[in-house]
Every structure is written in structure tokens, then in C-alpha cells.
């Protein structure tokens, strides 16, 4: 039962994914990386440039001098890895605690 739940029920999907992935990047090139290195190569580093974010923000009905906007930009002390979570937070039905690692 455990073997089916963990491996067999997704075997076809996984094999199709692996086949497509290996068409893009041959298996012998992937084998030199461990899982963390491969994740970094595929996903990049989860850091945000806050200045760039500010520069390209559309306030839609607010101005940069509004109190709520000033409060929002006090996120600068957050570690860079948390900015992606902050951006994704409004789109996800989670509590504010999910921003804390």
C-alpha cells in the first residue's frame, strides 16, 4: 500500500516529466549536481531587489507618501529570502504566521 501511494500512483506522470526534462537537459549533465544545486540552477536565488520593486510599483489609488504605503516599505529589515514570501502572501489563503520561517 505504501509503495503504491508514494511511487506507483504517480509513476506514469513522473516518467513523462523525466522524459521531457531529459529532452531539455541530458541526464549525464544533471548527474553531476545534488538536489540542492539542481534546485538552485532551476529556480535561482530567492532574493528581491527592494529598490527595483519600489521603482516598478503601481499604487493604484494610493501615493508613495500615503501612510499605508510608508508602513509597507518598512519591510527593508526583512531578510532577502523573505521578500518572495511577502509578494506571494496576498495570493495565498494563509495566516500571517506563514511569513515567519
C-alpha positions, 0 to 999 in steps of 0.5 A: 500500500505504501509503495503504491501511494508514494511511487506507483500512483504517480509513476506514469506522470513522473516518467513523462516529466523525466522524459521531457526534462531529459529532452531539455537537459541530458541526464549525464549533465544533471548527474553531476549536481545534488538536489540542492544545486539542481534546485538552485540552477532551476529556480535561482536565488530567492532574493528581491531587489527592494529598490527595483520593486519600489521603482516598478510599483503601481499604487493604484489609488494610493501615493508613495507618501500615503501612510499605508504605503510608508508602513509597507516599505518598512519591510527593508529589515526583512531578510532577502529570502523573505521578500518572495514570501511577502509578494506571494502572501496576498495570493495565498489563503494563509495566516500571517504566521506563514511569513515567519520561517 
